[in-house]
Amino acid sequence: MTSETIRPRRGATFAIGSLPHRDINEAIECAWRATEIPTIPSLPRRSPAESMVAQALVGIEGVSVGQYGGIGVDISQLDVDHFITTDITSDAYGSFAAFLDSFHEHNTSRVDTVKWQFIGPVTLGTALLRVGLEPHIAFPLALQAVRSHVEALELEVTRVCGDITQIIMLDEPSLEEAWEPGFSISSEEVIDLISGALAIVTPNNVGGVHCCARTNWAALLATGAQIISIPVPSTASEEEMDAMVAAASRISDHMEHGGQIAWGAVRTDGPIGGSAERATKILVDCMCALVRAGVDPEKLRAMSYITPACGLGTHSDAIADAVFDTVRNVARKMGEKATASRLTHGT
């Protein structure tokens, strides 16, 4: 990762995870208007084939996905070394293909970046464990599947959109489980899996990791991800704040080498309420804690994105619109002089 790899865009916004829409056209319209950086949507409510596990299993010999997302494995047919194909015309990639079909019609403002996500190898491997595969099969197969699909989808976006920058996030909700003692593979192997998946992203694009669970800052930063996407630590949780501050020197090093942080500033779990003012205050309080721990305030602002905390697939279309409205307002407030002054002084 080098400082030239990422084009810093102070306070730019993008979406995280899935959308709740059942109608592809409505989801595409939402994707183009919701955030500064359009996010290619996934719509598991439209079709279970678009759930992140099901998407990744398409094309694996010996693995099948049922109509409602259930996974079947035929051990006699399973071939870990078999080439995994990505069928962009399949139902699993319905909204991905539809977004690409809409690109030239909607890209009137000439955006230079799109973002999309794919399941990470740790979460996919954990899903394969749960259907009976042994770790020595589940995780290498998961890594191969993620690398194959990400490579194919990245090429497809380039084919349609040209040399536009792609932010490609690996979605890893199972990471909290993976850091616990007794997990099926070691923490070092977890980091190697993610690093191996990120390595398939071409140098002109940007690879990142999203985890909406408890953040292990040191481990996430060790993966080599160019963007770390995490929910904003709760200022009410001493444990979360202490963990973030303890990683301040690693965060500084991450940004010095061109890395960025996507701050999940707007809650998506449980009842969604509150205002942009409150979300901004919590985010700025966290950033000020990092500044007091030695992180450069200007670099911190310049190398940050603003996002929802996690996906919106379990909410309504109207709630999704409200969350994105708040995300945009938080980003606007982060750009104000008063916020810059607070960060400069770390207060």
Secondary structure as the mmCIF struct_conf table of DSSP 4:
data_model
#
loop_
_struct_conf.conf_type_id
_struct_conf.id
_struct_conf.beg_label_comp_id
_struct_conf.beg_label_asym_id
_struct_conf.beg_label_seq_id
_struct_conf.end_label_comp_id
_struct_conf.end_label_asym_id
_struct_conf.end_label_seq_id
TURN_TY1_P TURN_TY1_P1 SER A 3 THR A 5
BEND BEND1 ILE A 6 ILE A 6
TURN_TY1_P TURN_TY1_P2 ARG A 10 GLY A 11
STRN STRN1 THR A 13 THR A 13
BEND BEND2 GLY A 17 GLY A 17
BEND BEND3 ARG A 22 ASP A 23
HELX_RH_AL_P HELX_RH_AL_P1 ILE A 24 ALA A 34
BEND BEND4 THR A 35 ILE A 37
STRN STRN2 THR A 39 THR A 39
TURN_TY1_P TURN_TY1_P3 PRO A 44 ARG A 46
HELX_RH_3T_P HELX_RH_3T_P1 PRO A 48 GLU A 50
BEND BEND5 SER A 51 SER A 51
HELX_RH_AL_P HELX_RH_AL_P2 MET A 52 LEU A 57
TURN_TY1_P TURN_TY1_P4 VAL A 58 GLY A 59
TURN_TY1_P TURN_TY1_P5 GLU A 61 GLY A 62
STRN STRN3 VAL A 63 VAL A 65
TURN_TY1_P TURN_TY1_P6 GLN A 67 TYR A 68
BEND BEND6 GLY A 69 GLY A 69
STRN STRN4 ILE A 71 VAL A 73
TURN_TY1_P TURN_TY1_P7 ILE A 75 GLN A 77
TURN_TY1_P TURN_TY1_P8 VAL A 80 ASP A 81
BEND BEND7 HIS A 82 HIS A 82
HELX_LH_PP_P HELX_LH_PP_P1 PHE A 83 THR A 85
TURN_TY1_P TURN_TY1_P9 ILE A 88 THR A 89
BEND BEND8 SER A 90 SER A 90
HELX_RH_3T_P HELX_RH_3T_P2 ASP A 91 TYR A 93
HELX_RH_AL_P HELX_RH_AL_P3 GLY A 94 HIS A 106
HELX_RH_3T_P HELX_RH_3T_P3 ASN A 107 SER A 109
STRN STRN5 THR A 113 ILE A 119
HELX_RH_AL_P HELX_RH_AL_P4 PRO A 121 ARG A 130
TURN_TY1_P TURN_TY1_P10 VAL A 131 GLY A 132
HELX_RH_AL_P HELX_RH_AL_P5 PRO A 135 CYS A 161
BEND BEND9 ASP A 163 ASP A 163
STRN STRN6 THR A 165 ASP A 171
TURN_TY1_P TURN_TY1_P11 PRO A 173 SER A 174
HELX_RH_AL_P HELX_RH_AL_P6 LEU A 175 ALA A 178
TURN_TY1_P TURN_TY1_P12 TRP A 179 TRP A 179
BEND BEND10 GLU A 180 GLU A 180
TURN_TY1_P TURN_TY1_P13 PRO A 181 GLY A 182
BEND BEND11 SER A 184 ILE A 185
HELX_RH_AL_P HELX_RH_AL_P7 SER A 187 LEU A 198
TURN_TY1_P TURN_TY1_P14 ALA A 199 ILE A 200
BEND BEND12 VAL A 201 VAL A 201
TURN_TY1_P TURN_TY1_P15 PRO A 203 ASN A 204
BEND BEND13 ASN A 205 ASN A 205
STRN STRN7 VAL A 206 HIS A 210
BEND BEND14 ALA A 213 ARG A 214
HELX_RH_AL_P HELX_RH_AL_P8 TRP A 217 ALA A 222
TURN_TY1_P TURN_TY1_P16 THR A 223 GLY A 224
BEND BEND15 GLN A 226 GLN A 226
STRN STRN8 ILE A 227 PRO A 231
HELX_LH_PP_P HELX_LH_PP_P2 VAL A 232 SER A 234
TURN_TY1_P TURN_TY1_P17 THR A 235 ALA A 236
HELX_RH_AL_P HELX_RH_AL_P9 GLU A 238 ALA A 246
TURN_TY1_P TURN_TY1_P18 ALA A 247 ALA A 247
HELX_RH_AL_P HELX_RH_AL_P10 ALA A 248 GLU A 256
TURN_TY1_P TURN_TY1_P19 HIS A 257 GLY A 258
STRN STRN9 GLN A 260 VAL A 266
BEND BEND16 ASP A 269 PRO A 271
HELX_RH_AL_P HELX_RH_AL_P11 ALA A 276 ARG A 292
TURN_TY1_P TURN_TY1_P20 ALA A 293 GLY A 294
HELX_RH_AL_P HELX_RH_AL_P12 PRO A 297 ALA A 302
TURN_TY1_P TURN_TY1_P21 MET A 303 MET A 303
STRN STRN10 SER A 304 PRO A 308
BEND BEND17 ALA A 309 CYS A 310
TURN_TY1_P TURN_TY1_P22 GLY A 313 THR A 314
BEND BEND18 HIS A 315 HIS A 315
HELX_RH_AL_P HELX_RH_AL_P13 ASP A 317 MET A 334
TURN_TY1_P TURN_TY1_P23 GLY A 335 GLY A 335
BEND BEND19 GLU A 336 GLU A 336
HELX_RH_AL_P HELX_RH_AL_P14 LYS A 337 HIS A 345
TURN_TY1_P TURN_TY1_P24 GLY A 346 GLY A 346
#
